[in-house]
Amino acid sequence: MEVTKTPQAADVADLPIDAVRPPRPGRWVAGVVAGFALIWLAYTIIVNENLHWDVIAEYLTDGRVLGGLWVTIQLTVLSMVIGLALGILAAVMQLSGSPVLRGTSALYTWFFRGTPLLVQLIFWFNIGLVFPSFGIGVPFDGPKLIEWQANELITPFTAALLGLAINEGAYMAEIVRAGIRSVDPGQREAAEALGMSHRQVLRRVVLPQAMRVIIPPTGNQFISMLKTTSMVSVIAGAELLTVSQRIYLGNFEVIAMLIVASIWYIVLTTIASVGQHFIEKRFERGHHALQVRVRRNLRPFGRGNA
């Protein structure tokens, strides 16, 4: 009796595949329309005489504009560093076993996420109306060893830094907390079984693994902070937008100066986006290598030996 032989897996895998992409006329039409719209928009902007490109080129590297740009960079970096530190502290407090620490952290994030940043900036700028002076000494209206006047201590830059950093810390607390919770609890248990303290487990085991989750939203927050510093103009913080406003109040080139500010904001956010890409790639190396090993191990055995 003759037995019919079935084709081997290797023979099936070696069969030629004659795949044809289905036509997508809608994609071509949409591409043509989008390309035409971009060309038309670029042409309209370039040839528009009301934009005064000569004024834009003149003030793009003006000393006052560059000074405001430097203040914007300082506010962004300092606010993010302080906000990140506050966020890590608040996130650790939220994960603490102490109800007092959890309640304090929850109250902090609830209040500063629930009030507008613009209101916070104006409040810090006018803090002298509530506390005319600050000092170090005996609490509860005791004698002061050192005392400063609020109007001298809280400058527009200081008020802007306080408002931006403390507000950012409330958002970073949630980002860091989500990153910490993304780490497998077994990692913490294994580290504690090796005799590590809670602080060592957090610093050496949990946070390094949580960074892969924390970095992308933190990068987005940094880019957002670059643009959020423009709100400081309401308290005359001498950043990029404030300087641009002062200039166009003198030369009446409102649109040109706003374009100058926008160009610098785009440059800063582009640089920050490139930096975020490389930082994410750096922290993804171990995770990507693990995925490659898993995919390699899951390949069918004997495919090349059939």
Secondary structure, DSSP 4 states (H G I P E B T S, - for coil): -PPPPPPPHHHHHTS-----PPP-HHHHHHHHHHHHHHHHHHHHHHH-GGG-HHHHHHHTT-HHHHHHHHHHHHHHHHHHHHHHHHHHHHHHHHTSS-HHHHHHHHHHHHHHHHS-HHHHHHHHHTGGGT-SEEEEE-TTT--EEEEEEHHHHS-HHHHHHHHHHHHHHHHHHHHHHHHHHTS-HHHHHHHHHTT--HHHHIIIIIHHHHHHHHHHHHHHHHHHHHHHGGGGGGGT--SHHHHHHHHHHHH--HHHHHHHHHHHHHHHHHHHHHHHHHHHHHHTHHHHHHHHHHHHHTSPTTTTT-
